């Protein structure tokens, strides 16, 4: 699969987009940033719906700068699905299949994969939000894209349907090895999906790279709400009550307890020893303790009193404790 490369500039009124990055062709790239950072604008430029003032866009060795949107090999899934309201689910899928440059799978196989077979002949106006989202995904796949762009496709879904949609995206990627770029401002969604990260702030890329590494950079953590401060750990390294299909879990600092000696007779299912690498001051009543474990970096938020009473200090050993239900 081909990597997506961009080095573009676009000015819209007082806002300037100036983005340079590479999204690998063998994974899922999450485009992360707060509202107003330019995520949707960037996706529109990549898809050819907006023209940059200057720069270059390429998919592998193929330049896309002057290529029409429908010839770019880009699939695009919007937040609101944007299905044809006067057509049934089947007719929406058939439309995409007819316009595909080559056949990749049958409509029936797509419907079966996305669990749509029972609703194919229903008008899309009679579908639930989750069903519309799955029809939009199936339609995008049937158009045979080389790279799939998704603009916050699960923003309107509640917790259970959101997790189900993320599971479908991961299964879809594993099945067809289709590279994707997914826009989100939710750190849990980002961790569950991402192999790679591109983070935007005020129209500029402030962090880029492998997700678990790039998400630890100061420029990225500065984008997070204090309640979301934490670090990503591979899902395979944690016992959790959630679906283990996720790539990573975002382990918040408030979900982690620390012990200064090996804990015994305790209910927490995740107990990870490590070395304290840093203790950062967070206001008058908070300290962020960074622990390096075999599973990776873990961050815990504790009080100054806990630091003193437990004798926590850089270079000392500590044990991180996380309940499975906390995940």
N, C-alpha and C positions, 0 to 999 in steps of 0.2 A: 504494500500500500504506500501511497505517496504522502510525504509530509506537506503541510500547508505552511507557506512562508509569507510573511507580510512585513512591509516597511512603508507605512502610509501616514499621510497628514491630511486633515480635513478641518476646515474652520466653518462653524455654523453660529453666526452671531457672536456672542461673547465666549462661546465654548470652542475649544480646540482639541481635536483628537490627534495624538501623535504617538503611534504604536508600532513597535518593532518586536517581532517574536517568531518562533517556529513552533507549530503544533505537530508532534510526531505522527507518522502514519500508522503506528502500531498500538495505539492506545486511546484513552479518553482524556481529552484536555478540558479542564474546567476553567471557564472565563469568569473570574470572581471579582467583585467590587461592590461598593455601596451604591445606592440609588443615585443616578446622575453622574456616574463615573464614565459613562460612554459605552457600556457593554452592548446594548442593543444597536447603537449607531455603528459600532465596529462590525457586528454581525451583518448589518445591512450592506456595509461596504464590501465585506468578503463575498457576500452573495450576489453582488452586482446591482443591488437596488439603489445604492447611492454611489456616486463617483467621487473618489478622493481628489483633492487639489493636486497632490503629487504623491509619488511613491510607486511601489511595486507589490503585486500579489502573484504568487505562483503556487501551483499544485504539482509537486515533483519538479520536473523540468519544463512544465507547461506554464507559460505566462498567461495570466487571466486579465490583465489590465484592460484590454479592449474587447474582451469576450462577452457576448450577451449573457444575461443571467441564466437562461435556459440551456446554454451550451457549456456552462462552467463545470458541470459534474458535481454540483453542490445540491444536496437536499436540505430543505429548510422547514423546521417545525416551529410554529409560533406558540406563544403562551396560551392564546385563545383557540387553538386548533385550526381555525379558518377553513373549515370544511364547506363544501358547496351546500347551502341550506336547502335547496330545492331537490337534491338528489338523495338516494338511499346510501347506506354505508357501502354496499356493493358497487354502486355507480361511482362513488368517490374513488374507490380503489381501482375500478376499471379505467377511469380517466387517466390516472397516473400510469397505469400499465401500458396504455396505448401510446403515451408520450415518451416512454422509456427508450433510450438508444439501443438497448439490447435486453433480452429477457434474462432475469436472474432467478426468479421463482414464480410459481403460479399464484393466481389470486387465492385459490383454495388453500394452498400451503401457507400463504401469509395469514389468511383468516384463522387457520388452525393454530399457528404459532402465537398469534396475539389474542386467542380465545374470542374470536369474533363470529364464528360460524353461525351461532344462533341468532345473531342480530343483523346479518348482512342485508336483509330486505326491509329493515326498518328505516324510516326517514331519520336523518341525523338530528332533527329537532326533537326527536323522542328518545335520544340517548342521554345517559348520565355523563357527568364530567369525565369520569374515568374511562368510559367507553369511547367518548369523543377523542380523548387523548390517545387511546390505543389505535383507533382508526387513523388518526393523523400520522402516527408512527408507521403503521402498515402502508399507508399511501406514500410516505416518503421512501420507504424501503423498495416499494414496487417501481419507483421512478429510477432505480438503479444508480444511486449516487456513488461517487468516489469518496466523498467526504460529507458527513452529516452535521448540520448546524442546528442547534436547538436553543431557542430563546425562552428560558425559564418555563419549560413545558409542564412542570408540575406545580407552578405557583398557586393555582386555584384549587388544588387538591388537598384534602385533609390528611391527617397523619397516616392512617392505614392505607388509604388509596395512594398517598405519596410514596410510601415505602414499597407498595406493590409496583408502582410505575418505575421506580428506580431499579427494582429487581428485574423487570422486563428489559430495561435499557442494558443492564449488565449481561443478561442472557443473550440479547440481540447482538451485542458486541462480540461475545465469545463465539456465537454461532457463525456469524458472517465476517468476523474480523474487520468490521467497518469502522474506520476512524471517525471520531466525533469531537465536536466542541460544544460543550453544554454551558449555558449562561446561568449563573445562580449567585445570590448573595447570602445563601444559607450554608453555614460552615459544615453542618452535618451532611447535607446533600453532597457538598463538594468532596468531603472525605470518603463517602460511600462510593463515589463514582470515579474519582480522578486518579489517573496514573501520572498526569502532568498538570501543571498549574500556570496560568497567565493571570496576574492580578493587576487591575486597573485602579487608578486614583486620579480624578480630575483629567481624564483623557490620556494619561500616560501609563505605560507599563512600569510597575514598581517592583514586581517579583515575577520570575519565570524559571521553570525547571521541574525536576521530579517533585511530585507533590509533597511527600513527607519531608524533603529537604527544604524546598522553597517556602513551605508554610511555616518554617521556623525562623525565617529571616526577620529582622526588626521592621523592615518596610511592610511586610505582610501583617505581622501581629499588630502593627499600628492601625490597621484597618478594622480590627475586631472590637466589638463591644467588650467591656471588662468581664461580663458574664460568660463570654465565649472564649476567654483566654485559656489556652491549653496546648495540646499537641496531638498529632495523628499517630496511631499505632496500627499495624497490620491486624486485620480482623482475626487472622489465624493465630495471633499471639494472645488473644483475650478470650476468656469464657464470658459469654453474653447470653441474655435472654432474647436478643434480637436475631434476625436472619443473618447467618454467617456468609451470605453471598456478597456482602459489602467488601470493597477493597480494604478500606480502613475504617476505624472508628475515631471520631474526634473526641478525645478524652479531655473533658474540661477540668480546670484546676480545682473547682469546687467538688468534683466527684472523687478526688483522691485524698485519702488519709495517709499520714506518715507515721512510722514507728521507728524508734531509735535502736530497737533490738528485735530479733526474730520473733514475730507474733505466734502465739500458740492458742489452740482451742478458740478459733474465731470463725465467724460465718462467711467472711469475704472469700469469694472464689478466686480472686486474682491477687496474688501476693508476689511482688517483684522486687528483689533486692537491687540496689544500685549505689552509685557514688554521687554525692552532691557536687554539682558543677558550678552552681551559682545560686545566690539568694538576693533577690531584687526587692527593693523597698517599693511598696504600692500604697501610697497614702500613709496616714498615721497608724492605721490598724491592720494593714495587710502586708504580707511578705509572700513573694512567689519563689518557691524552692524548685530548682531544676535538677532533676535526678536522671543520671544516665544509667539505663538498664540494658540487659541483653536484648529486650524487645525494642529499645529505642529511647528517645527522650520522653520523660514524664514530668509534668508540671503540677505542683500542688500549691494551693492557696492556704496559708496558715496565719495565725496571729503572731505578733512579736513575742508574746508570752510563751507560745508553743515553741518558738525557735530557741528561746532561752532555757525553758524547762527540759526540752529534749536534747539540748546540746547540739543542735543542728549547725553545721559549719561546712564550708567548702572543703572537699577532700575526705569528709567522713562518710561512712556508710549509713544508709537508711533503707527502710522497706516501704514500698508503696502498696496501699491496699485499696481495691476497688470492688464493690459489690457487683455481681452479675446483673442484678436488676437495675443498677444505675446506668447500664448501657442499653 
